[in-house]
Every structure is written in C-alpha cells, then in structure tokens.
Amino acid sequence: MSTAEEDFLRRAIALAAAARESGNPPFGSILVGADGSIAAEEGNTSITDNDISAHPELKLAKWAARELTPEDAAKTTMYTSCQPCGMCTGAIERSGLGRVVYAMSGDQLNGLKPGGGFAPVVQDGPALYDEARAVVDGYYS
C-alpha cells in the first residue's frame, strides 16, 4: 500500500473519530477520484439523523450514482475506516465504484463488540417464483 493510500485511510479514520465525537457510530469514508483528489467524504450520522441507513459508505455510493458518470465512478476508490456492511456493499456495487480499501474488517469489528455482530434474520424463499418472474422478465433486456 502506498503512502497516499495510507493517508486516505487515515482521513477516513479521522472522519470516524469525528462521527463518534458527535454521538454517532465511529465510521468514516472518502471517495477519491482517478486524479487522486478527494471527491467527497462522509462520516456516520445514523444516530443524529435518526436514520439506520446513514452509513458513510452508503451516502458516498448514493452521491456517486447521482453526481458522477458511470465512467468516472468506475475510476474511483473508496477508502473507509471499516469494511462495508452488506447494505453498503450492495449500494457500492450498484453505484459502479471501482474499488474499496478498508482499514478494519467486519470480523475485526465484530470482535470489538460485546456479543459480536447483529443476529441474522431468517429468510424464507423463493416462493411464487413464476408470479414474481412475470413482473421482472424482460426488464433487464
């Protein structure tokens, strides 16, 4: 990892510290363009915004999808203080970002939490595939 990449991770960690200081979970992220400049940055605001989805990675993915062309989004790198959760990973994939670099893994994070991570939610399915398929079939063509 280059010195510049370490500096970007340190900026994400500083945003995480600022989020914690404002009463939010300690997570921060930055989005760096192909030219090496910071295009956008966010900290977690899920408590102060009363919004469980106000993760910095999700906010940056939404920003990129709204503000960048697909070509420019593909050339970006997100630097984040912690590995993105499933919700954020889905948004990052859909926004077309090129790469994610994280300072701490989700497993490492769960090791710091009393009791580990969130309990899994039971999911049942598929059910009514033919009916659901009829609505989707052809949409992606």
C-alpha positions, 0 to 999 in steps of 0.5 A: 500500500502506498503512502497516499493510500495510507493517508486516505485511510487515515482521513477516513479514520479521522472522519470516524473519530469525528462521527463518534465525537458527535454521538454517532457510530465511529465510521468514516469514508472518502471517495477519491477520484482517478486524479487522486483528489478527494471527491467527497467524504462522509462520516456516520450520522445514523444516530443524529439523523435518526436514520439506520441507513446513514452509513458513510459508505452508503451516502458516498455510493448514493452521491456517486450514482447521482453526481458522477458518470458511470465512467468516472465512478468506475475510476474511483476508490473508496477508502473507509475506516471499516469494511462495508456492511452488506447494505453498503456493499450492495449500494457500492456495487450498484453505484459502479465504484471501482474499488474499496480499501478498508482499514478494519474488517467486519470480523475485526469489528465484530470482535470489538463488540460485546456479543459480536455482530447483529443476529441474522434474520431468517429468510424464507424463499423463493416462493411464487417464483413464476408470479414474481418472474412475470413482473421482472422478465424482460426488464433487464433486456 
